[in-house]
Amino acid sequence: VGCGVALLPRFLVEEELADGKLIIPWPHALPSRDAYYLAYPEHAAEVPKIRVFVEWMLEQLDQPTPQ
C-alpha cells in the first residue's frame, strides 16, 4: 500500500526502485532545470538532523548522474 507520490530525479531513488521499495506509477517525465531547493526555518540550520541531511544532499549532488 502506497503512502504518497514524489516528483524527484530518478538517480535519487535508483536503489529503492531496484529493491522494489518504490515504483514509478506512470511513464510521464517532467523536465528539470537541474535545480534543487531545500527550505527550512533559519533557526533549524543548526539542528543536527537538518545539518546531516543537507550535507548528504550536497554529497549526492556531487555524484555523476547515471545515464
HELIX and SHEET records of a PDB file:
HELIX    1   1 ARG A   10  LEU A   12  5                                   3    
HELIX    2   2 GLU A   14  ASP A   19  1                                   6    
HELIX    3   3 GLU A   42  GLU A   46  5                                   5    
HELIX    4   4 PRO A   48  LEU A   61  1                                  14    
END                                                                             
